[in-house]
């Protein structure tokens, strides 16, 4: 659960909303989905969504949010840092926001079909601005998302001080 920040606003990520038109319609996996803001948004846009998270409380909040919008994404309790079983080449889109567990990345790549898209946004180390981080293993290094997905075709990338003065990096790429 370390390294995962739940967004309590219920609003989907602006990075996801701004680029929704790029994503192929179909089956989506929302990884470490928290309270469901992105999963519910995607379901409302007509995607077939599966969301996974370690927190039962977060899943309950996601169910309530989904019900309030009349959508029903599949929600599953899963510890992404332990035994993760994801189907291979099963998803058209994988999204992950505000969570980083590097050993999971190869499994996320395998879960995407050829031509599928990865949407990833999380916090980066910015020592110059914020000092030495408490948990650097849960923060991206500069340009790290580009390196982690160098075998994909990058469509969008940003890095720096963004929303609410947080240092974040965002990536959208296609599995080739």
GROMACS elastic network, one bead per residue, 0.5 to 0.9 nm:
[ bonds ]
;  ai    aj funct       b0    kb
    1     4     6  0.58558   500
    1     5     6  0.88767   500
    1    32     6  0.88100   500
    1    53     6  0.89165   500
    1    54     6  0.67820   500
    1    55     6  0.82137   500
    1    79     6  0.78612   500
    1    80     6  0.83421   500
    1    81     6  0.79586   500
    1    99     6  0.87384   500
    2     5     6  0.84217   500
    2    99     6  0.83853   500
    2   100     6  0.87701   500
    2   101     6  0.89923   500
    2   135     6  0.86182   500
    2   138     6  0.73636   500
    3    98     6  0.74796   500
    3    99     6  0.56132   500
    3   100     6  0.62399   500
    3   101     6  0.79380   500
    3   135     6  0.77006   500
    3   137     6  0.82598   500
    3   139     6  0.75568   500
    4    32     6  0.74239   500
    4    34     6  0.81818   500
    4    97     6  0.85354   500
    4    98     6  0.57152   500
    4   100     6  0.73020   500
    4   138     6  0.82976   500
    5    34     6  0.78059   500
    5    97     6  0.87162   500
    5    98     6  0.57395   500
    5    99     6  0.69984   500
    6    33     6  0.82299   500
    6    34     6  0.53171   500
    6    35     6  0.66595   500
    6    58     6  0.81714   500
    6    98     6  0.77448   500
    7    10     6  0.68550   500
    7    11     6  0.81612   500
    7    34     6  0.73004   500
    7    35     6  0.71044   500
    7    36     6  0.89906   500
    7    37     6  0.78417   500
    7    98     6  0.87857   500
    8    11     6  0.81725   500
    8    34     6  0.88477   500
    8    35     6  0.70543   500
    8    37     6  0.84611   500
    9    12     6  0.84498   500
    9    37     6  0.80596   500
   10    35     6  0.73972   500
   10    36     6  0.74910   500
   10    38     6  0.83927   500
   10    65     6  0.78143   500
   11    14     6  0.83472   500
   11    37     6  0.56954   500
   11    38     6  0.77068   500
   11    41     6  0.83329   500
   12    15     6  0.85284   500
   12    16     6  0.70931   500
   12    17     6  0.68836   500
   12    36     6  0.85804   500
   12    39     6  0.83760   500
   12    40     6  0.82758   500
   12    41     6  0.62748   500
   12    42     6  0.88708   500
   13    16     6  0.52716   500
   13    17     6  0.63284   500
   13    18     6  0.86202   500
   13    37     6  0.77616   500
   13    38     6  0.66370   500
   13    97     6  0.80758   500
   14    18     6  0.58490   500
   14    19     6  0.85098   500
   14   163     6  0.89277   500
   15    18     6  0.52834   500
   15    19     6  0.64076   500
   15    20     6  0.85897   500
   15   119     6  0.89049   500
   15   121     6  0.79669   500
   15   170     6  0.74778   500
   16    19     6  0.53551   500
   16    20     6  0.58027   500
   16    38     6  0.77670   500
   16    95     6  0.87406   500
   16   119     6  0.76293   500
   17    20     6  0.52818   500
   17    21     6  0.84507   500
   17    38     6  0.89772   500
   17    41     6  0.85362   500
   18    21     6  0.78621   500
   19    22     6  0.56348   500
   19    23     6  0.74057   500
   19   156     6  0.88101   500
   19   172     6  0.86900   500
   20    23     6  0.56260   500
   20    24     6  0.88771   500
   20    42     6  0.85204   500
   20    45     6  0.87099   500
   21    24     6  0.80603   500
   22   117     6  0.88621   500
   22   155     6  0.89635   500
   23    26     6  0.88808   500
   23    92     6  0.82977   500
   23    93     6  0.70841   500
   23   116     6  0.84533   500
   23   117     6  0.68079   500
   24    27     6  0.88547   500
   24    47     6  0.89357   500
   24    92     6  0.65226   500
   24    93     6  0.72257   500
   24   115     6  0.89690   500
   24   116     6  0.74362   500
   24   117     6  0.76447   500
   25    28     6  0.85156   500
   25    45     6  0.89035   500
   25    46     6  0.73805   500
   25    47     6  0.58193   500
   25    48     6  0.82146   500
   25    92     6  0.73056   500
   25    93     6  0.83141   500
   26    46     6  0.81236   500
   26    47     6  0.53925   500
   26    48     6  0.58283   500
   26    49     6  0.83604   500
   26    91     6  0.75642   500
   26    92     6  0.57153   500
   26    93     6  0.75830   500
   27    47     6  0.61703   500
   27    49     6  0.59404   500
   27    50     6  0.77170   500
   27    90     6  0.76079   500
   27    91     6  0.50873   500
   27    92     6  0.52474   500
   27    93     6  0.64985   500
   27    94     6  0.86606   500
   28    39     6  0.84506   500
   28    42     6  0.81343   500
   28    47     6  0.66693   500
   28    48     6  0.59920   500
   28    50     6  0.61003   500
   28    51     6  0.82317   500
   28    90     6  0.89162   500
   28    91     6  0.56220   500
   28    92     6  0.59748   500
   28    94     6  0.56105   500
   28    95     6  0.74263   500
   29    39     6  0.83160   500
   29    48     6  0.87141   500
   29    49     6  0.60552   500
   29    51     6  0.58219   500
   29    52     6  0.77409   500
   29    91     6  0.66048   500
   29    92     6  0.83710   500
   29    93     6  0.64289   500
   29    95     6  0.62451   500
   29    96     6  0.85018   500
   29   111     6  0.87837   500
   30    33     6  0.54732   500
   30    36     6  0.85770   500
   30    38     6  0.75251   500
   30    39     6  0.61138   500
   30    49     6  0.72304   500
   30    50     6  0.61791   500
   30    52     6  0.63717   500
   30    53     6  0.87299   500
   30    93     6  0.85374   500
   30    94     6  0.60300   500
   30    96     6  0.59915   500
   30    97     6  0.84678   500
   31    34     6  0.85612   500
   31    50     6  0.86305   500
   31    51     6  0.61921   500
   31    52     6  0.54593   500
   31    53     6  0.67919   500
   31    80     6  0.82579   500
   31    94     6  0.73206   500
   31    95     6  0.61522   500
   31    96     6  0.50219   500
   31    97     6  0.76460   500
   31    99     6  0.83166   500
   31   108     6  0.88150   500
   32    51     6  0.74577   500
   32    52     6  0.56158   500
   32    54     6  0.71357   500
   32    55     6  0.89189   500
   32    78     6  0.85001   500
   32    79     6  0.87951   500
   32    80     6  0.75627   500
   32    96     6  0.66452   500
   32    97     6  0.74413   500
   32    98     6  0.82096   500
   32    99     6  0.66438   500
   33    36     6  0.54655   500
   33    37     6  0.76530   500
   33    38     6  0.72043   500
   33    39     6  0.69214   500
   33    51     6  0.58829   500
   33    52     6  0.59490   500
   33    53     6  0.56577   500
   33    58     6  0.82416   500
   33    59     6  0.84022   500
   33    62     6  0.85612   500
   33    95     6  0.86042   500
   33    96     6  0.72070   500
   33    97     6  0.73672   500
   33    98     6  0.89424   500
   33    99     6  0.89508   500
   34    37     6  0.77099   500
   34    38     6  0.89759   500
   34    51     6  0.87162   500
   34    52     6  0.81307   500
   34    53     6  0.60975   500
   34    54     6  0.83249   500
   34    55     6  0.74075   500
   34    57     6  0.89209   500
   34    58     6  0.52609   500
   34    59     6  0.69878   500
   34    61     6  0.84838   500
   34    62     6  0.74620   500
   35    38     6  0.86222   500
   35    39     6  0.87734   500
   35    53     6  0.88045   500
   35    55     6  0.89992   500
   35    57     6  0.81845   500
   35    59     6  0.61680   500
   35    60     6  0.77615   500
   35    61     6  0.53161   500
   35    63     6  0.83429   500
   35    65     6  0.79971   500
   36    39     6  0.50354   500
   36    40     6  0.57650   500
   36    41     6  0.82474   500
   36    51     6  0.75428   500
   36    58     6  0.75636   500
   36    59     6  0.73310   500
   36    61     6  0.72957   500
   36    63     6  0.77205   500
   36    65     6  0.71500   500
   36    66     6  0.77155   500
   37    40     6  0.55235   500
   37    41     6  0.62262   500
   37    42     6  0.87715   500
   37    62     6  0.72656   500
   37    65     6  0.77422   500
   37    66     6  0.87788   500
   38    42     6  0.60750   500
   38    43     6  0.85116   500
   38    95     6  0.84736   500
   38    97     6  0.86509   500
   39    42     6  0.52083   500
   39    43     6  0.61524   500
   39    44     6  0.86202   500
   39    49     6  0.63154   500
   39    50     6  0.74558   500
   39    51     6  0.63323   500
   39    62     6  0.82144   500
   39    66     6  0.84460   500
   39    73     6  0.69955   500
   39    95     6  0.88932   500
   40    43     6  0.50056   500
   40    44     6  0.61070   500
   40    45     6  0.86311   500
   40    49     6  0.80989   500
   40    62     6  0.76055   500
   40    63     6  0.89079   500
   40    65     6  0.71385   500
   40    66     6  0.55297   500
   40    69     6  0.78103   500
   40    71     6  0.70503   500
   40    72     6  0.80026   500
   40    73     6  0.69751   500
   41    44     6  0.50975   500
   41    45     6  0.63907   500
   41    66     6  0.87614   500
   42    46     6  0.66285   500
   42    47     6  0.55740   500
   42    48     6  0.79217   500
   42    49     6  0.69279   500
   42    73     6  0.89800   500
   43    46     6  0.52359   500
   43    48     6  0.61799   500
   43    49     6  0.58734   500
   43    66     6  0.84098   500
   43    71     6  0.62696   500
   43    72     6  0.73846   500
   43    73     6  0.63555   500
   44    47     6  0.73029   500
   44    66     6  0.88380   500
   44    69     6  0.75087   500
   44    70     6  0.83192   500
   44    71     6  0.65157   500
   46    49     6  0.88271   500
   47    73     6  0.89845   500
   48    73     6  0.69261   500
   48    74     6  0.84142   500
   49    72     6  0.83168   500
   49    74     6  0.62577   500
   49    75     6  0.84371   500
   50    73     6  0.56809   500
   50    75     6  0.57844   500
   50    76     6  0.76032   500
   51    59     6  0.86193   500
   51    73     6  0.70053   500
   51    74     6  0.61680   500
   51    76     6  0.62162   500
   51    77     6  0.86206   500
   52    55     6  0.89941   500
   52    59     6  0.81087   500
   52    74     6  0.85337   500
   52    75     6  0.58724   500
   52    77     6  0.57232   500
   52    78     6  0.57645   500
   52    79     6  0.84301   500
   52    80     6  0.84128   500
   53    56     6  0.76591   500
   53    58     6  0.74042   500
   53    59     6  0.69398   500
   53    75     6  0.81221   500
   53    76     6  0.66852   500
   53    77     6  0.53286   500
   53    78     6  0.53389   500
   53    79     6  0.67789   500
   53    80     6  0.75742   500
   54    58     6  0.81481   500
   54    59     6  0.84250   500
   54    76     6  0.85523   500
   54    77     6  0.54785   500
   54    80     6  0.71878   500
   55    58     6  0.51501   500
   55    59     6  0.63467   500
   55    60     6  0.87300   500
   55    77     6  0.68678   500
   55    78     6  0.81628   500
   55    79     6  0.85506   500
   56    59     6  0.50010   500
   56    60     6  0.61950   500
   56    61     6  0.86625   500
   56    76     6  0.89337   500
   56    77     6  0.65958   500
   57    60     6  0.51398   500
   57    61     6  0.63466   500
   57    62     6  0.86669   500
   58    61     6  0.50516   500
   58    62     6  0.61249   500
   58    63     6  0.86478   500
   59    63     6  0.61518   500
   59    64     6  0.86796   500
   59    75     6  0.67672   500
   59    76     6  0.75911   500
   59    77     6  0.73958   500
   60    63     6  0.50993   500
   60    64     6  0.63657   500
   60    65     6  0.87042   500
   61    64     6  0.51691   500
   61    65     6  0.62144   500
   61    66     6  0.86030   500
   62    65     6  0.50372   500
   62    66     6  0.60357   500
   62    67     6  0.85296   500
   62    75     6  0.81715   500
   63    66     6  0.50560   500
   63    67     6  0.60835   500
   63    68     6  0.85830   500
   63    72     6  0.76568   500
   63    73     6  0.82116   500
   63    75     6  0.78077   500
   64    67     6  0.51047   500
   64    68     6  0.61897   500
   64    69     6  0.88451   500
   65    68     6  0.51534   500
   65    69     6  0.66451   500
   65    70     6  0.87922   500
   65    71     6  0.88096   500
   66    69     6  0.52894   500
   66    70     6  0.61210   500
   66    71     6  0.51629   500
   66    72     6  0.59060   500
   66    73     6  0.72560   500
   67    71     6  0.59630   500
   67    72     6  0.68660   500
   68    71     6  0.78866   500
   69    72     6  0.87958   500
   72    75     6  0.85843   500
   78    81     6  0.88005   500
   78    82     6  0.85820   500
   78    83     6  0.85336   500
   78    84     6  0.74257   500
   79    82     6  0.56097   500
   79    83     6  0.70991   500
   79    84     6  0.71016   500
   80    83     6  0.70411   500
   80    84     6  0.57864   500
   80   101     6  0.79549   500
   80   104     6  0.71941   500
   81    84     6  0.73449   500
   81   101     6  0.70147   500
   81   103     6  0.80565   500
   81   104     6  0.74067   500
   84   104     6  0.82726   500
   84   107     6  0.83024   500
   85   107     6  0.85012   500
   86    90     6  0.84327   500
   86   107     6  0.71480   500
   86   108     6  0.78496   500
   86   110     6  0.83603   500
   86   111     6  0.61970   500
   87    90     6  0.57627   500
   87    91     6  0.84175   500
   87   110     6  0.80468   500
   87   111     6  0.57157   500
   87   112     6  0.88654   500
   88    91     6  0.81939   500
   88   107     6  0.82515   500
   88   108     6  0.88485   500
   88   109     6  0.87422   500
   88   110     6  0.53474   500
   88   112     6  0.69093   500
   88   113     6  0.76420   500
   89    92     6  0.82478   500
   89   109     6  0.83924   500
   89   110     6  0.59215   500
   89   114     6  0.71858   500
   89   116     6  0.86602   500
   90   110     6  0.86074   500
   90   111     6  0.56004   500
   90   112     6  0.59068   500
   90   113     6  0.58731   500
   91    94     6  0.67416   500
   91   111     6  0.60745   500
   91   113     6  0.57892   500
   91   116     6  0.69308   500
   91   117     6  0.86705   500
   92   111     6  0.88904   500
   92   112     6  0.60638   500
   92   113     6  0.60063   500
   92   114     6  0.83314   500
   92   115     6  0.75896   500
   92   117     6  0.63143   500
   92   118     6  0.87262   500
   93   112     6  0.66884   500
   93   113     6  0.83914   500
   93   116     6  0.55159   500
   93   118     6  0.58313   500
   93   119     6  0.74893   500
   94   108     6  0.71907   500
   94   109     6  0.85175   500
   94   111     6  0.80415   500
   94   112     6  0.68977   500
   94   116     6  0.79996   500
   94   117     6  0.64222   500
   94   119     6  0.62116   500
   94   120     6  0.81784   500
   95   117     6  0.84412   500
   95   118     6  0.59980   500
   95   120     6  0.57778   500
   95   121     6  0.84262   500
   96    99     6  0.66870   500
   96   100     6  0.84385   500
   96   118     6  0.82098   500
   96   119     6  0.63632   500
   96   121     6  0.64548   500
   96   122     6  0.79831   500
   97   100     6  0.84098   500
   97   119     6  0.81651   500
   97   120     6  0.58577   500
   97   122     6  0.55720   500
   97   170     6  0.88267   500
   98   120     6  0.84255   500
   98   121     6  0.62385   500
   98   123     6  0.64649   500
   98   168     6  0.88709   500
   99   120     6  0.89309   500
   99   121     6  0.80469   500
   99   122     6  0.60362   500
   99   123     6  0.80129   500
   99   138     6  0.74574   500
   99   139     6  0.86079   500
  100   104     6  0.83407   500
  100   105     6  0.87706   500
  100   122     6  0.70963   500
  100   123     6  0.84346   500
  100   137     6  0.82872   500
  100   138     6  0.54955   500
  100   139     6  0.69083   500
  100   140     6  0.77233   500
  101   104     6  0.56852   500
  101   105     6  0.73527   500
  101   137     6  0.82447   500
  101   138     6  0.68584   500
  102   105     6  0.55382   500
  102   106     6  0.82960   500
  102   137     6  0.87630   500
  102   138     6  0.85872   500
  102   148     6  0.86703   500
  103   106     6  0.67966   500
  103   107     6  0.79450   500
  104   107     6  0.54122   500
  104   108     6  0.63622   500
  104   109     6  0.88785   500
  105   108     6  0.50870   500
  105   109     6  0.62832   500
  105   110     6  0.87300   500
  105   148     6  0.76442   500
  105   149     6  0.87465   500
  106   109     6  0.50764   500
  106   110     6  0.62676   500
  106   111     6  0.86937   500
  106   148     6  0.89306   500
  107   110     6  0.50172   500
  107   111     6  0.61606   500
  107   112     6  0.88905   500
  108   111     6  0.50595   500
  108   112     6  0.66733   500
  108   118     6  0.85106   500
  109   112     6  0.54750   500
  109   113     6  0.84488   500
  109   118     6  0.80150   500
  109   149     6  0.85981   500
  109   175     6  0.76098   500
  110   113     6  0.75339   500
  112   115     6  0.80238   500
  112   116     6  0.55070   500
  112   117     6  0.72370   500
  112   118     6  0.79368   500
  112   175     6  0.72484   500
  113   116     6  0.51263   500
  113   117     6  0.84272   500
  113   175     6  0.73434   500
  114   117     6  0.86846   500
  114   174     6  0.80424   500
  114   175     6  0.54466   500
  114   176     6  0.59139   500
  115   174     6  0.56539   500
  115   175     6  0.50498   500
  115   176     6  0.59030   500
  116   173     6  0.83723   500
  116   174     6  0.56381   500
  116   175     6  0.55014   500
  116   176     6  0.82619   500
  117   152     6  0.89118   500
  117   172     6  0.68700   500
  117   173     6  0.55246   500
  117   175     6  0.62142   500
  118   149     6  0.89075   500
  118   152     6  0.88305   500
  118   171     6  0.75718   500
  118   172     6  0.55005   500
  118   173     6  0.53389   500
  118   174     6  0.64358   500
  118   175     6  0.76571   500
  119   170     6  0.75560   500
  119   171     6  0.57800   500
  119   173     6  0.68880   500
  120   145     6  0.81162   500
  120   169     6  0.81505   500
  120   170     6  0.56271   500
  120   171     6  0.51779   500
  120   172     6  0.65206   500
  120   173     6  0.89385   500
  121   145     6  0.87480   500
  121   168     6  0.69154   500
  121   169     6  0.55595   500
  121   171     6  0.62391   500
  121   172     6  0.87679   500
  122   139     6  0.75684   500
  122   140     6  0.74601   500
  122   167     6  0.85155   500
  122   168     6  0.54313   500
  122   169     6  0.57610   500
  122   170     6  0.66637   500
  123   138     6  0.80377   500
  123   139     6  0.54600   500
  123   140     6  0.61951   500
  123   166     6  0.72994   500
  123   167     6  0.57097   500
  123   169     6  0.62434   500
  123   170     6  0.88356   500
  124   136     6  0.87069   500
  124   138     6  0.85212   500
  124   141     6  0.57732   500
  124   142     6  0.67990   500
  124   144     6  0.88461   500
  124   159     6  0.80956   500
  124   160     6  0.79804   500
  124   166     6  0.85734   500
  124   167     6  0.54888   500
  124   168     6  0.50566   500
  124   169     6  0.62944   500
  125   128     6  0.88885   500
  125   130     6  0.83810   500
  125   131     6  0.88838   500
  125   132     6  0.81741   500
  125   133     6  0.70196   500
  125   136     6  0.69252   500
  125   139     6  0.55920   500
  125   140     6  0.59471   500
  125   141     6  0.56766   500
  125   142     6  0.72010   500
  125   167     6  0.70337   500
  125   168     6  0.82902   500
  126   129     6  0.56863   500
  126   130     6  0.59334   500
  126   131     6  0.71286   500
  126   132     6  0.80657   500
  126   133     6  0.82310   500
  126   141     6  0.84109   500
  126   142     6  0.84094   500
  126   160     6  0.83320   500
  126   161     6  0.87631   500
  126   167     6  0.63194   500
  126   168     6  0.89530   500
  127   130     6  0.51051   500
  127   132     6  0.53076   500
  127   133     6  0.71468   500
  128   131     6  0.60381   500
  128   132     6  0.84877   500
  129   167     6  0.88810   500
  130   133     6  0.75979   500
  130   167     6  0.88925   500
  132   135     6  0.89718   500
  132   136     6  0.81516   500
  133   136     6  0.55527   500
  133   139     6  0.83837   500
  135   138     6  0.57672   500
  135   139     6  0.71690   500
  136   139     6  0.51010   500
  136   140     6  0.77531   500
  136   141     6  0.86230   500
  137   140     6  0.77070   500
  139   168     6  0.89802   500
  140   143     6  0.80007   500
  140   144     6  0.59912   500
  140   145     6  0.73391   500
  140   168     6  0.83030   500
  140   169     6  0.78117   500
  141   144     6  0.52597   500
  141   145     6  0.82300   500
  142   145     6  0.80677   500
  142   159     6  0.78358   500
  142   160     6  0.89659   500
  142   169     6  0.83012   500
  143   146     6  0.54193   500
  143   147     6  0.65960   500
  143   148     6  0.89199   500
  143   159     6  0.77811   500
  143   169     6  0.81434   500
  144   147     6  0.50037   500
  144   148     6  0.60398   500
  144   149     6  0.85813   500
  144   169     6  0.88150   500
  145   149     6  0.61657   500
  145   150     6  0.82494   500
  145   157     6  0.86958   500
  145   169     6  0.74293   500
  145   170     6  0.77153   500
  145   171     6  0.67439   500
  146   149     6  0.53848   500
  146   150     6  0.56885   500
  146   152     6  0.89813   500
  146   154     6  0.77996   500
  146   157     6  0.79885   500
  146   171     6  0.75130   500
  147   151     6  0.84154   500
  148   151     6  0.80231   500
  149   152     6  0.53503   500
  149   153     6  0.80576   500
  149   154     6  0.79938   500
  149   171     6  0.88245   500
  149   173     6  0.76659   500
  149   175     6  0.87960   500
  150   153     6  0.73856   500
  150   154     6  0.79704   500
  151   175     6  0.74413   500
  151   176     6  0.72676   500
  152   173     6  0.58506   500
  152   174     6  0.53836   500
  152   176     6  0.56722   500
  153   172     6  0.86138   500
  153   173     6  0.52530   500
  153   174     6  0.50764   500
  153   175     6  0.66274   500
  153   176     6  0.67061   500
  154   157     6  0.72484   500
  154   171     6  0.73722   500
  154   172     6  0.61209   500
  154   174     6  0.65750   500
  155   171     6  0.77625   500
  155   172     6  0.55634   500
  155   173     6  0.51918   500
  155   174     6  0.73664   500
  156   170     6  0.77422   500
  156   171     6  0.56628   500
  156   172     6  0.50391   500
  156   173     6  0.69306   500
  157   169     6  0.73548   500
  157   170     6  0.55044   500
  157   172     6  0.65151   500
  157   173     6  0.86897   500
  158   168     6  0.80595   500
  158   169     6  0.55016   500
  158   170     6  0.52182   500
  158   171     6  0.67642   500
  159   162     6  0.80239   500
  159   167     6  0.74737   500
  159   168     6  0.57403   500
  159   170     6  0.64058   500
  159   171     6  0.88403   500
  160   166     6  0.80029   500
  160   167     6  0.52225   500
  160   168     6  0.56333   500
  160   169     6  0.64536   500
  161   164     6  0.83071   500
  161   165     6  0.55478   500
  161   166     6  0.53550   500
  161   168     6  0.63066   500
  161   169     6  0.87186   500
  162   165     6  0.55352   500
  162   166     6  0.55678   500
  162   167     6  0.61834   500
  162   168     6  0.64406   500
  162   169     6  0.86878   500
  163   166     6  0.59280   500
  163   167     6  0.82955   500
  163   168     6  0.83783   500
